[in-house]
Structures are given as structure tokens and as C-alpha cells.
Amino acid sequence: MIGGLGMPELIIIGIIVLIIFGAGKLPEIGSGVGKAIRGFKDAVKTPPPEEIAPPKQESKKIEEKSE
């Protein structure tokens, strides 16, 4: 039993999905969901890149103009 769903409920949901999308689209949908889950897991595992401040070039331009 998965989250309160028994085997009869899962079979009914599977039949409805098969009717709506057809047998040809199911592999595409499955691979799309798998890629999305894999991408989410990778995004959660990898730390965000460190923010590096860009060099201050504007202050040099202002100093050159004032001279």
C-alpha cells in the first residue's frame, strides 16, 4: 500500500492514464518525469556557487574622468 492507495486503486489510475495519454506517450512521459526528478536531486545535492563580486571598473572610470 502506497500512501493509502491499494492495488485496485493503482490499477484504475493506470488504466485512466493509459486511456488519456495512450501507450505511445507513456515512455516519453516516464523519461521526462525521471529527468525532472534527477535534475531536482542534483540541484538539491550540489551547493550553490559562491558569489564572486565583479571587479570594480566603474570607480576607475569615474576617477579617470575627474582628472
C-alpha positions in Angstrom: 0.0 0.0 0.0 1.5 3.3 -1.1 0.2 6.4 0.7 -3.3 4.9 1.3 -3.7 3.6 -2.2 -4.2 -0.1 -2.6 -3.7 -2.3 -5.7 -7.2 -1.8 -7.1 -6.9 2.0 -7.0 -3.4 1.9 -8.6 -4.8 -0.3 -11.4 -7.7 2.1 -12.0 -5.3 5.1 -12.1 -3.0 3.2 -14.5 -5.9 2.4 -16.9 -7.1 6.1 -16.8 -3.6 7.3 -17.6 -3.3 4.8 -20.4 -6.6 5.9 -21.9 -5.7 9.6 -21.7 -2.2 9.5 -23.0 -2.1 6.3 -25.0 0.5 3.6 -25.0 2.9 5.5 -27.3 3.3 8.6 -25.0 3.9 6.7 -21.7 7.6 6.1 -22.3 8.1 9.8 -23.1 6.2 10.8 -20.0 8.2 8.4 -17.9 11.5 9.6 -19.1 10.5 13.3 -18.7 9.5 12.6 -15.1 12.7 10.7 -14.5 14.8 13.6 -15.9 12.9 16.1 -13.8 13.4 14.1 -10.6 17.1 13.5 -11.4 17.6 17.2 -12.0 15.9 18.2 -8.8 18.0 15.7 -6.8 21.2 17.1 -8.4 20.1 20.7 -7.7 19.5 19.8 -4.0 22.8 17.9 -3.6 25.1 20.5 -5.2 25.9 23.6 -3.1 25.2 26.9 -4.8 28.2 28.6 -6.5 30.0 31.2 -4.4 29.0 34.6 -5.3 32.1 36.4 -6.6 31.9 40.2 -6.8 32.9 41.5 -10.2 35.9 43.8 -10.3 35.1 47.5 -9.7 35.8 49.0 -13.1 33.3 51.8 -12.7 35.2 53.5 -10.0 38.3 53.6 -12.2 36.3 55.2 -15.0 35.0 57.9 -12.6 38.5 58.7 -11.3 39.8 59.0 -14.9 37.0 61.4 -15.8 37.6 63.6 -12.8 41.3 64.0 -13.5 
